[in-house]
Amino acid sequence: MTTLHRGLAARILAPTALAATLAAFAAFGAAPARADDAQLRALTERELPSLLTLYKELHAAPELSRFEEKTAARLAAELRPLGYEVTTNIGRYFVPSWQGHGVAAVLRNGPGPTLLIRGDMDALPVEERTGLPYASKARMKNEAGIEMPVMHACGHDVHVTALVGVARNMVRMKDRWSGTLVLIGQPAEETIDGAIAMLRDGLYQRVPKPDAALALHVFGDLPAGRVGVTPGYAMAQSTQMDVIVRGVGGHGSRPEEAKDPVVLAANIVVQLQTIVSREVSPFDQAVVTVGTIQGGTKRNIIPEEVKLELNIRTYRESVRQHVIQSVARISRAAALGAGMPEDRLPIVTVIDTEYAPAVNNDAELTNRVATTFRRALGPDAVVELPPVMGSEDFGQLGLDGEIPVKMFRVGATNPERYARAKAAGEIPPSAHSPLFAPDPEPTIRTGVVAMTAAALDFLARR
């Protein structure tokens, strides 16, 4: 998951506020604990030692986005002996140079609906500084051939481990459900093109098209043992743009003979900040970030061009389109104002292959899983969380609203550490930090129990 908007993410509503918000859940009832829940907890406890071993193995051997070959093979090796029909190397079509390490596993168990559960597998180019005995020391070359440290700084090792735990539980509880379960090991979430790569490579032709899709994500701003639900928009759209600011190069001592793209780029960067503050309604959310500025080779040379790399976060498509058009308009107007000739105006590009739609949690599915979580984990374990401006490509699997989706968050921070941090007014290390260290036992236990309970409820024998 890309960087979270911490100001929003840190706000956790009290269980009483959650109860008011979830009043509409009455149609599903409070649902007292059932024998299924006791069996589920017992099965999970039995599997927990081996799941912790798997987690530490994955944590110590992370792989960058699009390079998840060993992680995918490890996941497939866990699922095949359980009786799942496993397909590997999904996603080749999208990027010719990318082998496509997507994994899909299908377990058929009679008539009924089809449920998809996704776990993402990739790690980040971050050097781990947790000091854990199983900390990553891995280094890999990226697609540009540059060697860099690699760390599971976003908790995808927990996601894969939880997926395996759910897979085991669902096999051992086959008498409690009917239908088809589809498990997805997704590559390249951090580059937000893994889900679309799998879809374009025929994912829903290779496996049954689901009636609903679920995913979980660990969350450092929530203590381990709790889960967070967000009705409606939960995560933002992410759009990547490039602006090539062109100029006329020359000697630094004779700027009058050149058209300086560095000064022009600086002007554009400043003006871009007015899009959110003056063009987007205060009732909408948007973020425009200029993440990189690249240009020039020597201090006394006016270069020919400067490249700006932008990231845009929005929820609504109309706001997204407005921001895109504003970036193009501001870039062009600034260049014309600087006297740039028509043939040297900025080139503005939207990178369609690096787009993630908003994660918009289906209302009915959210109600249903929240009620299930309260029953399986206890009412105090479920909190409502506000949406964040971070992004995820899980929403792609919903095919623009055709398939209901639900992503929930699983607390990952040791409860005592979480309490100390909050008392000190601090934020515990979370996603993308080199210090991010989930408390593995309660985090994995909670994730496995919550996701299995949701799957059993959705696929319950009618």
Order of alpha helices (4+ residues) and beta strands (2+ residues): alpha-alpha-alpha-alpha-beta-beta-beta-beta-beta-alpha-beta-alpha-alpha-beta-beta-beta-beta-beta-alpha-beta-beta-beta-alpha-beta-beta-alpha-beta-beta-alpha-alpha
